[in-house]
Amino acid sequence: MFQSRHVIGWIFIFVVISFSFLTASCSRGIDVTGRWQEIGAQATLVFRADGSFTAVDNQGMRVSGRYQLYEDGRVRFDITHPDGSLETVRGNADLSADVLTFTPGDSGGIERYRRMH
């Protein structure tokens, strides 16, 4: 009888720990840290784990700022332009394999980036 309770106790602990890891991994959303290049273009994005990013468009203009990804796929960029002006861009992000798709909320366009290794 004691061994049965002991085994059930260990199974319970294992289930609780497994559920905790699963919940923690799901709550983080998608991981975009690293360097990305727009598919079919020269534009690049670099996302850092501290929530900062740097972007260079196809004409070589560089901007930086902060980003935030939400669990439901929404994304927010707080961009600091070279002249010091601030801009906030909101949209949606989706990661499938090594392709990151942004759908900006205000332009209606779609941008696709591939993770650079």
C-alpha beads as a LAMMPS data file, in Angstrom:
LAMMPS data file: protein, C-alpha beads

117 atoms
116 bonds

1 atom types
1 bond types

-500.0 500.0 xlo xhi
-500.0 500.0 ylo yhi
-500.0 500.0 zlo zhi

Masses

1 110.0

Atoms # bond

1 1 1 0.000 0.000 0.000
2 1 1 2.807 2.451 0.859
3 1 1 4.551 1.826 -2.483
4 1 1 1.300 2.442 -4.371
5 1 1 0.847 5.840 -2.711
6 1 1 4.494 6.630 -3.345
7 1 1 4.160 5.854 -7.078
8 1 1 0.924 7.843 -7.345
9 1 1 2.655 10.759 -5.597
10 1 1 5.526 10.704 -8.096
11 1 1 3.111 10.508 -11.025
12 1 1 1.217 13.516 -9.630
13 1 1 4.461 15.495 -9.232
14 1 1 5.526 14.569 -12.791
15 1 1 2.165 15.698 -14.210
16 1 1 2.292 19.000 -12.305
17 1 1 5.867 19.715 -13.434
18 1 1 5.067 18.769 -17.054
19 1 1 1.999 21.000 -17.065
20 1 1 4.053 23.882 -15.637
21 1 1 6.636 23.580 -18.426
22 1 1 3.925 23.345 -21.085
23 1 1 2.131 26.402 -19.716
24 1 1 5.368 28.399 -19.551
25 1 1 6.343 27.535 -23.128
26 1 1 2.899 28.408 -24.504
27 1 1 2.686 31.710 -22.681
28 1 1 5.852 33.025 -24.307
29 1 1 4.310 33.142 -27.775
30 1 1 6.563 33.000 -30.799
31 1 1 10.315 33.470 -30.533
32 1 1 11.593 35.912 -33.157
33 1 1 14.988 36.688 -31.634
34 1 1 17.704 36.693 -34.240
35 1 1 18.338 38.080 -37.715
36 1 1 15.726 38.039 -40.518
37 1 1 15.775 39.033 -44.195
38 1 1 12.720 39.950 -46.243
39 1 1 12.018 37.262 -48.839
40 1 1 12.894 38.573 -52.312
41 1 1 14.321 41.841 -50.966
42 1 1 17.256 43.296 -49.069
43 1 1 15.406 44.561 -45.960
44 1 1 16.566 43.043 -42.663
45 1 1 15.289 42.870 -39.103
46 1 1 17.218 41.998 -35.956
47 1 1 15.197 41.149 -32.847
48 1 1 16.965 40.951 -29.500
49 1 1 15.811 39.097 -26.399
50 1 1 15.680 42.367 -24.426
51 1 1 12.755 43.596 -26.587
52 1 1 14.787 45.897 -28.829
53 1 1 15.053 45.666 -32.599
54 1 1 16.892 47.197 -35.559
55 1 1 15.476 47.323 -39.085
56 1 1 17.073 48.320 -42.393
57 1 1 14.725 48.826 -45.355
58 1 1 15.463 48.184 -49.044
59 1 1 16.824 51.726 -49.483
60 1 1 19.255 51.331 -46.570
61 1 1 17.314 53.473 -44.073
62 1 1 17.930 52.207 -40.536
63 1 1 15.470 52.483 -37.647
64 1 1 15.460 50.960 -34.201
65 1 1 13.172 50.737 -31.243
66 1 1 11.271 48.317 -29.060
67 1 1 8.893 45.505 -29.955
68 1 1 6.327 43.486 -28.073
69 1 1 4.703 40.234 -29.175
70 1 1 1.421 39.185 -27.607
71 1 1 0.174 35.629 -27.148
72 1 1 -2.649 36.112 -29.646
73 1 1 -0.224 37.008 -32.479
74 1 1 -0.506 40.785 -32.244
75 1 1 2.735 42.756 -32.432
76 1 1 3.618 46.337 -31.523
77 1 1 6.664 48.250 -32.711
78 1 1 7.708 51.509 -31.058
79 1 1 10.062 52.909 -33.697
80 1 1 12.637 55.642 -33.165
81 1 1 13.492 57.246 -36.527
82 1 1 16.935 58.744 -37.275
83 1 1 15.520 62.265 -36.835
84 1 1 14.353 61.339 -33.316
85 1 1 10.641 61.121 -34.155
86 1 1 8.640 58.269 -32.667
87 1 1 6.136 56.030 -34.433
88 1 1 4.040 53.103 -33.224
89 1 1 3.098 50.355 -35.684
90 1 1 0.700 47.576 -34.764
91 1 1 -0.156 44.441 -36.650
92 1 1 -0.063 40.667 -36.510
93 1 1 2.820 38.217 -36.653
94 1 1 2.892 34.546 -37.534
95 1 1 5.878 32.196 -37.456
96 1 1 5.797 29.028 -39.537
97 1 1 9.064 27.090 -39.722
98 1 1 11.661 29.783 -40.486
99 1 1 9.251 32.221 -42.170
100 1 1 7.966 35.184 -40.206
101 1 1 4.897 36.922 -41.664
102 1 1 3.890 40.433 -40.603
103 1 1 0.557 41.942 -41.454
104 1 1 0.682 45.623 -40.492
105 1 1 -2.680 46.842 -39.253
106 1 1 -2.600 50.173 -41.064
107 1 1 -1.238 49.333 -44.528
108 1 1 -2.980 46.069 -45.308
109 1 1 0.200 44.684 -46.900
110 1 1 2.009 41.489 -45.983
111 1 1 5.739 41.197 -45.328
112 1 1 7.529 37.844 -45.160
113 1 1 10.983 37.331 -43.656
114 1 1 13.212 34.269 -43.507
115 1 1 15.400 33.558 -40.486
116 1 1 19.076 33.964 -41.331
117 1 1 21.383 31.330 -39.913

Bonds

1 1 1 2
2 1 2 3
3 1 3 4
4 1 4 5
5 1 5 6
6 1 6 7
7 1 7 8
8 1 8 9
9 1 9 10
10 1 10 11
11 1 11 12
12 1 12 13
13 1 13 14
14 1 14 15
15 1 15 16
16 1 16 17
17 1 17 18
18 1 18 19
19 1 19 20
20 1 20 21
21 1 21 22
22 1 22 23
23 1 23 24
24 1 24 25
25 1 25 26
26 1 26 27
27 1 27 28
28 1 28 29
29 1 29 30
30 1 30 31
31 1 31 32
32 1 32 33
33 1 33 34
34 1 34 35
35 1 35 36
36 1 36 37
37 1 37 38
38 1 38 39
39 1 39 40
40 1 40 41
41 1 41 42
42 1 42 43
43 1 43 44
44 1 44 45
45 1 45 46
46 1 46 47
47 1 47 48
48 1 48 49
49 1 49 50
50 1 50 51
51 1 51 52
52 1 52 53
53 1 53 54
54 1 54 55
55 1 55 56
56 1 56 57
57 1 57 58
58 1 58 59
59 1 59 60
60 1 60 61
61 1 61 62
62 1 62 63
63 1 63 64
64 1 64 65
65 1 65 66
66 1 66 67
67 1 67 68
68 1 68 69
69 1 69 70
70 1 70 71
71 1 71 72
72 1 72 73
73 1 73 74
74 1 74 75
75 1 75 76
76 1 76 77
77 1 77 78
78 1 78 79
79 1 79 80
80 1 80 81
81 1 81 82
82 1 82 83
83 1 83 84
84 1 84 85
85 1 85 86
86 1 86 87
87 1 87 88
88 1 88 89
89 1 89 90
90 1 90 91
91 1 91 92
92 1 92 93
93 1 93 94
94 1 94 95
95 1 95 96
96 1 96 97
97 1 97 98
98 1 98 99
99 1 99 100
100 1 100 101
101 1 101 102
102 1 102 103
103 1 103 104
104 1 104 105
105 1 105 106
106 1 106 107
107 1 107 108
108 1 108 109
109 1 109 110
110 1 110 111
111 1 111 112
112 1 112 113
113 1 113 114
114 1 114 115
115 1 115 116
116 1 116 117
